[in-house]
Structures are given as structure tokens and as C-alpha cells.
Amino acid sequence: MSGPQSRLLGRWGEALVADDLRRKGWTIQAAGWTCRFGELDLVASRRGVLAFVEVKLRRSSRFAAPREFVDRGKQERLRLTAELYLAEHPTDLQPRFDVVEVYAPQGTDTPHPVLRYFENAF
């Protein structure tokens, strides 16, 4: 899959997760927020929590579970990015890091993608 196709599929997965979070009562504060350290896929709030949500989309888990790609290095980049986000957007909400796996075997043509949430993932 080419870079642009991969980015398109990733954005599609992030939109799916954002819609699902909204249905569950979350407010999306930011999507695709970037800074010099990296990108936050989604920033969502609900009931005193500010969740930094990393979305990992895969067609299958044959190689590894999508959440396994959020390794120590990725976690550190997400922490630094979240710190800068919080410096620019002060809040009293309790921050946490979530990972959402999106399984879409047929890519954007998948009729019923599967979403698996891991709250407080790291």
C-alpha cells in the first residue's frame, strides 16, 4: 500500500473511532493535532477525563496486534506531544492515553469494522 493510500486508510479509521466516541458521549477536542514531536490522532473528553487516543488500523492481526505497534518509543513521542498540547490547551481534566484497534479486512470497503478499546493503555 502506498503512503497516500495508507494515510487515507488511517484517517478513515480515525473518523470511525471519532464517530464511535461521539455516540458514547465523548466530545472530540482535536483530531490530527500535530506539533514538532508528533501527532495526536484524537483528543476526547468526557466526565472529567481528557483522553489522548492513538488509533491503530490493520487489515488483520496475523503479524501482531495493532496495539503492539505502540511501543516504548511511540509512547514517549505521544507523551511529549500530549505535554505540548496541554501547555497550549490548559485543562483541569485528568489526562490518560488510550489505544483503539480498528480491524478492517477490506480497508475502507469493510462493512463492519471491529473496534477494540484499551483505556489507560500506558
C-alpha positions as CSV (number, residue, x, y, z in Angstrom):
1,M,0.0,0.0,0.0
2,S,1.4,3.4,-0.9
3,G,2.0,6.2,1.5
4,P,-1.1,8.3,0.4
5,Q,-3.3,5.2,0.5
6,S,-2.1,4.3,3.9
7,R,-2.7,7.8,5.2
8,L,-6.2,7.8,3.7
9,L,-7.0,4.5,5.4
10,G,-5.6,5.8,8.7
11,R,-7.8,8.9,8.5
12,W,-10.8,6.8,7.7
13,G,-10.1,4.7,10.8
14,E,-9.7,7.8,13.0
15,A,-13.0,9.1,11.7
16,L,-14.7,5.8,12.6
17,V,-13.3,6.0,16.1
18,A,-14.3,9.7,16.5
19,D,-17.8,8.9,15.4
20,D,-18.0,5.9,17.8
21,L,-16.7,8.1,20.7
22,R,-19.3,10.7,20.0
23,R,-22.0,8.1,20.1
24,K,-20.7,7.1,23.5
25,G,-20.9,10.7,24.8
26,W,-17.4,11.9,24.3
27,T,-16.6,15.3,22.9
28,I,-13.8,15.4,20.3
29,Q,-11.4,18.3,21.3
30,A,-8.9,17.7,18.5
31,A,-8.2,15.4,15.6
32,G,-4.9,15.0,13.9
33,W,-3.3,17.6,16.2
34,T,0.4,18.0,15.2
35,C,3.5,19.6,16.7
36,R,7.2,19.1,16.3
37,F,7.2,15.9,18.4
38,G,4.4,14.1,16.5
39,E,0.7,13.8,16.1
40,L,-2.2,13.1,18.4
41,D,-4.8,11.1,16.4
42,L,-7.7,12.2,18.7
43,V,-8.1,14.1,21.9
44,A,-11.5,13.5,23.5
45,S,-13.2,14.5,26.8
46,R,-15.9,13.1,29.0
47,R,-16.7,13.0,32.7
48,G,-13.5,14.7,33.9
49,V,-11.2,12.7,31.6
50,L,-9.1,14.0,28.7
51,A,-8.1,11.0,26.5
52,F,-5.3,11.1,24.1
53,V,-6.4,8.4,21.7
54,E,-4.0,6.5,19.4
55,V,-5.8,4.7,16.6
56,K,-4.1,1.7,15.0
57,L,-5.9,0.2,12.0
58,R,-4.9,-3.1,10.5
59,R,-6.4,-5.5,8.0
60,S,-5.6,-8.4,10.3
61,S,-3.6,-9.3,13.4
62,R,-1.6,-12.0,11.7
63,F,1.7,-10.3,12.2
64,A,0.9,-8.7,15.6
65,A,-2.0,-7.0,17.4
66,P,-2.3,-3.4,16.3
67,R,-1.7,-2.1,19.9
68,E,1.7,-3.8,19.9
69,F,2.9,-1.1,17.4
70,V,2.5,1.5,20.2
71,D,6.0,0.6,21.5
72,R,8.1,2.5,24.1
73,G,9.4,4.9,21.5
74,K,5.9,5.7,20.2
75,Q,4.6,6.1,23.8
76,E,7.4,8.6,24.6
77,R,6.6,10.6,21.5
78,L,2.9,10.6,22.4
79,R,3.7,11.8,25.9
80,L,5.8,14.7,24.7
81,T,3.2,15.6,22.1
82,A,0.5,15.5,24.8
83,E,2.6,17.7,27.1
84,L,2.8,20.3,24.4
85,Y,-0.9,20.0,23.7
86,L,-1.7,20.6,27.4
87,A,0.7,23.5,27.6
88,E,-1.3,25.1,24.7
89,H,-4.7,23.9,26.0
90,P,-4.7,24.0,29.8
91,T,-7.4,21.9,31.5
92,D,-8.4,20.5,34.8
93,L,-9.4,17.2,33.2
94,Q,-7.4,14.1,34.1
95,P,-5.3,13.0,31.1
96,R,-4.9,9.4,30.0
97,F,-3.7,7.5,27.0
98,D,-6.0,5.1,25.2
99,V,-5.3,2.9,22.2
100,V,-8.0,1.8,19.8
101,E,-7.5,-1.1,17.4
102,V,-9.5,-1.0,14.2
103,Y,-9.8,-4.2,12.2
104,A,-10.8,-3.6,8.6
105,P,-10.0,-6.6,6.4
106,Q,-11.3,-4.9,3.3
107,G,-10.0,-1.5,4.1
108,T,-12.5,1.3,3.6
109,D,-14.8,-1.3,2.0
110,T,-15.1,-3.2,5.2
111,P,-18.9,-3.3,6.0
112,H,-18.5,-3.8,9.8
113,P,-15.0,-2.8,11.1
114,V,-14.2,-4.0,14.6
115,L,-13.1,-1.5,17.2
116,R,-11.3,-2.6,20.4
117,Y,-10.6,0.0,23.1
118,F,-7.8,-0.1,25.6
119,E,-8.2,2.6,28.2
120,N,-5.2,3.7,30.2
121,A,-3.1,1.7,27.7
122,F,0.2,3.1,29.1
